[in-house]
Amino acid sequence: MLFLDPNHLEPHFDEVTTALMAKTVAFFEARGKAKLKKDDVERVWYQEFIDFLGKEKIFATLLTPRAEGDGSTRWDTWRNCEFSEILGFYGLHHWYTWQVTILGLGPVWMSSDAAVKARTAQLLREGAVFAFGLSEKEHGADIYSTSMQLSPQPDGTYRANGRKYYIGNANVAPIVSTLGKLSDTGDFVFFAADSQHERFDCVRNVVNSQSYVAEYALEDYPITEADILSRGEAAWDAGLNTVNVGKFNLGWASIGICTHAFYEAINHAGHRVLYGRTVTEFPHVQRFLVDAWARLTAMKLFASRASDYLRTASLEDRRYLLYNPLVKMKVTGEGERVIDLLWNVIAAKGFENETFFEMATRDIRALPKLEGTVHVNMALVLKFMAAYFFMPTEMPEIGHIHDDRDDLFLFDQGPTRGLSKIRFHDWRKAYDSVDLPNVRAFRFQIDSLIGFLAKAAPSKDQQEDFDFLFSLGELFTLVVYGQLILENAPRCGVSDDTLETLFDVFIRDFSAAALDLHNKPSSSEVQREFCMSMIAKPEADLERFGRVYEGEVMSLLDRYAMKP
């Protein structure tokens, strides 16, 4: 089963990992939903959770590369994905301390500073969490404009001065990986600061949340060479490459949140009788549930396939740099759509304070906005469109990567430049591997998009109009999304009925994006003609719909409910 079921965790990991996942589930189940919600409403700092993580050495086991650990650790993206999903399943706050710890560790594990690495590994064993000091209040994630300054002193040390903003865990992290500039050269520098140091001022929590998302200030904070993680281009690359690692988790948090919300919605509807009929008998409710199920299934199929490319990446194969931002951008955006569909099913119940759903409606909105907005990630994705469609090449065929390898390339990703040289395998191979009506119809839409790009490409002015390009990017995104799902389908035992249902959704989404592009103020007559040719209707099959609804969707009724 693709959906996470805390009552029946899939035993596809080693014994240590399986036990770790089970203990994490048991921690939340023992607390129960009422306690989970009470702490959320009262914004209780989750020290009990952090203590649990330390006692069980969970972060140490999952987030310490093998070379830095005690022999029982590794950085294994596949199991980290599942752990992200579990934490998201129980709420965004607990996931968030995991997320920002991963970000804080990035510049450390990418550093050549052996002493800092050894200290970090020891802190992880002691149960510490970490923080990533990148963004600033005045310029957000515009790290070009960072104003944190490191000033050289006559004795060879430095003094750090400046402020950082929206920094999770910065109230407790013994290492806050902080980006600044050297005052004398203007070079970027990453350095380690301690949140408990007297010169570290944790100004305030900037959000109304259980999580502590800090504004902090350094005033003549003393820094030695031993605290310097990286300088110059290496520091710049460490910042962006760390985000490459961290933003992948956002899609998995969204998957976890949506899965829990799905269980609540279908359980409510499946036992509620209105006008003499169970709510799940109403045709419009069935459509909402099937669409939500299809979108959630697609989210997980895409994200799990993208992890294969992340785990096998190298300097010669950087396809992950296209798939990675789509996990952050597309999967989290789909999460919002899933919750909206389910809200039509659970209706007013979704506002009530004893439901997980009430938290989900709020928290699902955060994920598309973190680690770069959707627009920032779309700008990155668009850089690959020409190479993807028009310059396919022979690339290694990647299998399902579920082994216990240490994903060390993540900490040695190399320079962040050179995106124009990245190449992709032929996307047609995945689409040609399936002969189903809705997949064929979607392929026809893709061919129209390629015609648009070849014969009615954006003008110079349109290439500078991101509103226009964003709609074009939505179309491109759907092509890549469908490709990786088709690659993953046979590995996950996905049925033809499921694929046809997923592509029913994709055809409608592609048509909507094409119509949006058609209606842009600057679209030309030729472009509008191509846009109209991209609009299609999925093949209706009521028997298939019934099989999916009864066999897949309704099989989730009463499968899971969190204890009160």
Sequence and secondary structure as in RCSB ss.txt:
>XXXX:A:sequence
MLFLDPNHLEPHFDEVTTALMAKTVAFFEARGKAKLKKDDVERVWYQEFIDFLGKEKIFATLLTPRAEGDGSTRW
DTWRNCEFSEILGFYGLHHWYTWQVTILGLGPVWMSSDAAVKARTAQLLREGAVFAFGLSEKEHGADIYSTSMQL
SPQPDGTYRANGRKYYIGNANVAPIVSTLGKLSDTGDFVFFAADSQHERFDCVRNVVNSQSYVAEYALEDYPITE
ADILSRGEAAWDAGLNTVNVGKFNLGWASIGICTHAFYEAINHAGHRVLYGRTVTEFPHVQRFLVDAWARLTAMK
LFASRASDYLRTASLEDRRYLLYNPLVKMKVTGEGERVIDLLWNVIAAKGFENETFFEMATRDIRALPKLEGTVH
VNMALVLKFMAAYFFMPTEMPEIGHIHDDRDDLFLFDQGPTRGLSKIRFHDWRKAYDSVDLPNVRAFRFQIDSLI
GFLAKAAPSKDQQEDFDFLFSLGELFTLVVYGQLILENAPRCGVSDDTLETLFDVFIRDFSAAALDLHNKPSSSE
VQREFCMSMIAKPEADLERFGRVYEGEVMSLLDRYAMKP
>XXXX:A:secstr
  S  TTS    S HHHHHHHHHHHHHHHHHHHHHHHHHHHTT   HHHHHHHHHHTHHHHHHS GGGSSSS   
 HHHHHHHHHHHHHH HHHHHHHHHHHHHHHHHHTS  HHHHHHHHHHHHTT   EEE  BTTTBT GGG   EE
EE TTS EEEEEEEEEEETTTT S EEEEEEETTT  EEEEEE TTSTTEEEEEE SSSSS EEEEEEEEEEE G
GGEEEEHHHHHHHHHHHHHHHTHHHHHHHHHHHHHHHHHHHHHHHT EETTEEGGGSHHHHHHHHHHHHHHHHHH
HHHHHHHHHHHT BTTB THHHHHHHIIIIIHHHHHHHHHHHHHHHGGGGGSTT HHHHHHHHTTTGGGSSS HH
HHHHHHHTTHHHHHH            S    GGGG    S  GGG     THHHHHT   HHHHHHHHHHHHHH
HHHHHS   HHHHT HHHHHHHHHHHHHHHHHHHHHHHTGGGT  HHHHHHHHHHHHHHHHHHHHHHHTSTT  H
HHHHHHHHT       HHHHHHHIIIIIGGGTTT     
